Structures are given as structure tokens and as C-alpha cells.
Amino acid sequence: MTQDAIQIQGLRKTYAASKGAEPKEALRGVDLNIPAGSIFGLLGPNGAGKSTLINILAGLVLKTSGKVSIWGFDQDVNPRQSRASIGVMPQELNLDPFFSPREALNVQAGLYGVPKADRRSDEILELIGLTDKANAYARTLSGGMRRRLLLGKALVHHPHILVLDEPTAGVDIELRQMLWANVRKLNEQGMTIVLTTHYLEEAEEMCDEIVIINHGQVVARDTTAHLLGSIDQKTMIIEPETPIATFDVPNGIDLSVDPSGALHLTYRASKTSADAVLEAVRNAGVTIRDVRTEQADLEDVFLDLTRSR
């Protein structure tokens, strides 16, 4: 096993043209290595190619060209071993309504060829918090419970890699916290986690590294800390002693006033110092009651990298 859990080289996927339309190139030569043991974020706007990439990794979609290796197994040479190395928790709730959670896990394990003696259904039910619902019909489970069961199904064959496709979309805060506690536990045990999410604060908190895909291409890949550092925009928020509508500021500083009367002065730290911002405020005769600063977050990075591409 190499240091990379997943290796992708020159991956392309073109969907055949439907009537009256052009062929759609969903992936355009993606090169990507995902380190073993990491929590890796895969982000991008709708239609960027994330789902296509995940479905290729899961063996559900055939690539047009390129090379994919999962846990050291080339998909083209060792398809069964590569598929057995990865578990995918899909975004869609695709459960048989007449199976209980325990039956669903046992059936899924059987599909992967896991011997009965090696099945961990009860252990997984405890992990996902469904022990008390082990024998209930899946159709009686709440939406959050069904999503937890999807996670359990992805774990039945002891995969080295777990892919979570929008795992917390539409779930409540309590379930989200429980899910991420489980993900951290699995990662601490050595499992590689690949995450797609629209909750950027979630990726910012959870992921060691992040890749941003747009129009089927990788537009950024770095550690979360470095990506956040790639945008040096800051906002100084000043609460004046007395209300003020606006005033002239030097080039490089943008001023806005929020409904509470607080002044928002936005600037780039690489070009304008905080002292210069404060000096502009003092020169305008503003008496400062309180001041704080805000830095760019992952959403700012995401928008900056995808806005013009």
C-alpha cells in the first residue's frame, strides 16, 4: 500500500449527447491523489463533476479515459479489490422499506461476500445509534435514522476508504454532531474519509485538505489552512459612539454601514495595514466605541475560486 488511498490520473468522463444536445464533458482530465488516513474535502458548485467522480470511484459509472487506483488496486486490472476497498454513503435515501436495519446490513454484507462469522452488524448498529431500532422496518425510521443506516451499509465490508456524499444535507444539528463524532472515530482508527458537502463551515472544521472542482477540473487543492490564507481580505467592524452615515476612505478600503450603525471597512491585509484603516476612521472624526476584525472563511475562498472560472 502506498501513502495515497486514492490515485487519479487524467480522469475524463463524457456523457453521450441526448437528442438535440451536445455531449457533456463532466470530468476534464482530473489528476488527484488522496492521502491515506486523511479527512479529505471534495467541494464544488452544483454540476461541477463531484457526483460523477464519486460514482466512478464506487464503480457505478464507467470512466471515458484515465486511470483510477483505490488502495493500490487499479480499477481496470483489479475491479473487485478496488471496489471492496471503498464504502460510499450516497446522498439519496435508497433503502428497502421492508428490511429492518439489521437485515439491511446483513444483506449488504452478503453482497460484498463477507462471511457470516465476520459480519459486524450489531457493532455497526451501535456505532450509528440504531440498536433499539435493529428489528424495525426501515419504512418506519425517521429521515435522520435512514441516513444513519446508509452510513452503516457503507461500513459492512470493512472498507479502508469511506466516501460521504452530502451526508448531513437536511438533517438536524443533533444528528449532524453524532455523524461527525462517528466520522472522527473512524478516522482515528485509520480510515480515510472523503467528504463532499455544501456546508462549507463543516469542511473548514473537519478536513485536513480540500480540493475544489469547477466545470470538471481541479481549480484548487491545498491544506485547509493554506486555502484560507490564500485570500487576505479582512473586515474591520467599528461601532461608533454616535451614528454616522458615511465618509470618504482611501483607495483600497471599502466602507459600508449596517442597519445597527456599525461601520464595515473591508481591505486586503497585503496592501493596506490595520493602522491605515484606523487612521482613516480617526481622520473622519469618528469616535470609536468598539472594534473587531473578521477574516475570510472557506466560503470566501470557494466563491473567489469559482466565480470567474
N, C-alpha and C positions, 0 to 999 in steps of 0.2 A: 504494500500500500504506500502511495506517495503522500506528500504533505497536502495534496489537494483532494478534497472529497469529490469534486466535480470538475472536469476539464472540458471546455467547449472551444472548438476551433472552426472559424469560418462558417458558422451555422446560418443556413438560409432556409426559409420556408416561403413558398409562393403558392397561394391558393388559386385553383383554376377559375377562369372567368365564368361568371354566371351570365345569363342571357342579357345582352346589351351592355355589359360592363367589362372593364379591363381586368386582367389578372391582378390579384392583390399580393404584394410582397410584404408579408408580415414580419419577417426577420431578414436583415440585410448584412450578412457576414459578421455575426456576433462572435467575438472572442472573449472568453470569460473563464477564469479559474476561481473556484470557491474553496478556501482553506478548510481542512478537516478540523472539527471541533469548534468552529465559529458559529455565531449567530449573524447571518448574512441577510441584508435587506435588498430586495429587488423592487424598485419603485419606478413609477412612470405613469403618465396620464392614461385615460381610457383609450384603448386602441393602439397602445404603444408596442404591443407584442409580448407582454408578460405572460398572459394565459397560454399563448402558443408555445412559448419557451417551456413553461411548466408541463404542458401536455406532451411535449416531445421528451422531456426528462422522464415522465411517467410511462412512456411507451404508448400513449393514446393517440398521438399524431405522428405521422411519418415525416421526417425532415426532407427537404428538397436536395440539400447537399450539406457538407461539413462533417465534422467528427464530434461525437459526444462520448465521454468516458465517465462512468459513475463508479466510484470506489475502486478505480483501477480497471474496470471492465468496459471494453469498447462495446457500445450498443450494437454495432453491426456484427461483431465477432462473437460476443457472449451476451445475447439479449436477455436470457433468463437470469443470469447472475447480476447483470446491471439493474434489472427491474426489481430483483429481490433485495437490492441494497438500498432502495429508496421507498419511503412511505409518503403518500400525498393526502393531505386533508383538503378536499375540494371546497370551493365556495358554495356550490349547490348542495342542498339537503337531499341527497339521493339515498334514501333508506327504504327497505322493505317494511311496510307498515304492519305486517303480520308476524314479524320476528321480534322476539324480546332482545334486549341488549346483549344478554349472554349468548343467545342463539346467533345473533348477527356477528359477534366476534368469533365464535367457533366456525361459522360458515366461511367468514373471510380468511381465517387461519387455514382452513381446509383448501381454499382456492390457491393459497400460496404453498401448499404441500407441507405445512407444519404438522408433525406427528402429534397425536392427542396428548402424549406424555409431555410434550414440550410447550403446550399451549398455556398462556398466562391470562386467560380471560378474567378470572376473579381479581388478579393483581391489577389488571388494566382498569376494571370496573371501579376498584378502589381509588386508583390514581385520578380518574376522571369524575369521581364523585357520584357514581350511579349504582353503587352496591345495593341500595334499597329499592332500586328500580330494575334489578337484574332480570326479573321474570315478567315484567310488564310489557305489553305490546308497544312497539315503537310508536304506533299512531297515537298513543295516549301521552307521550312525552311532550313537554313544552319545547318551544323552538330552541332555547338555550341548551336543554338536555340533549336534543338531537344533534346540535353542533358538537357537544362534548363526545357523543357517541361516534361522530365522524373522526374525531381525534383518536379515539380508541381503535377504530378499524384501521387507521393508518399505522398503528403500532404492533399489530398482531404478529407480524413476521420478523420482529427484532431488527428493523432497518437501521443502517448506520446513519442515514440521512432522512430528515423529516422536512417536508415542504408544506408550509401553511399558506394557503391561498385565501387572503382576506378573512382570517379566522375569527375576527371579532366584529365583523360587519353586522350591525343591527342587534348586538347583544347588550345587556345591561352592564353596568360598571362592576357589579359583584362577580359576574361570570367572566368578564374580561380579566379581572385581577386573578381569579382562580386559574384561568387558562395560562396566563403568563407565569404564574408561580410554577405550574407544571412544566412549562417550556424551559424555564431556568433550571429546574431539577433535572430534566432530561439532558440539557446541555452540560450540566456539571458532571453527569455520568458519561460524557464523551460523545453524545450525539450531535451531529452537525445540523443546524437549523437554517432553513431558507425561508424567508418571510416576505410575502407581498402584503401591503396594507395601504389604505387611503388615510389612515390616521398617522400623520407624519410625526406627531409627538411620540407616538408609540415606537416608531422606528428609531427616533432620536434617543429614546431611553433604552431600547433593547439591543440594538445592532452594533456589532463591532465594526463592520464595514458595510458600505452601501454602494450599490450600482443604480444609476438612473438610466432608464431606457426610454428613448423617444423615437417614433417613426421607425421602429425595428432596429435601431442602432444604439450602442452604448455611448452615452454622451458624458458620463462622469463615473468614476469609480475611485473611492478613497475611503480612509477611515472616517467615521462619523465626525470626529473632532476636526480633521483637516477640511472636510467639506464645509463645516460650519465656519471655519476660519477663512474659507475662500471668498466670502463676502464680508467686507469690513464695514458694512453700513451700521451705524448706531443712531439711536434716537435719544436725545436729552429731553426729558419731560420736566417742565418747570411750572410750579404753582405760584403765581404772583400774589403779592399782598392785596393788590387792588386789580379789578378786571381791566384787561387791555385787549383791544380788537386785533391789532396787527402792528408791525413796524418793519422798517427796511432792514434786511440782513445781507451780509456779504455773499458774493458768489460762492457756491459750494455748500450753502446751508439752505434747506427748505423749511419754511415755517408754516404751521397750521395751528388752529385753536380749536380744541374740542368743546362739546357743549357745556362742560363743567368750568370752562375758562382756562384750563391748563394749556400751556404752550408746548407744542411738539416741534422740536428742532432736529431735523434729520441731516446727517452728514456722513462722509466717509472718513474713517479714522486715519487712513493712509495719506489723506490730503489736507484734512482740517483737524486741528487739535481741539480738545475739550476746552482749553483755556480761551481759544478764539471764539468759540460759541458763547461762553460765559461773558466774554468781553463785549460781544455784540449785544447781549441782553442788557448788560450794565449801561452801555452807551445809549440804549434806548430809554434809560431811566426807569427800568423795571426793578422793583424791589422783590427779591426772591424770598418766598416763604418756605418752599421745599423744592428739592431737585433730585431726580433719579435718572438712570440711563437704562436703555434696553438695547440688546444686541440682536443681530439676525438669528433666526432659528432655521430649522430644516425646511420649513415651508418657503422661506425666502430663497434659500438655495435652490430648491426644487423649481420654483417659479422662474428664477433667473436663468436656470439652465435649459428650461423647456420653452420659454416664452418666444424666443426668436428662432427656434430650430424646427 
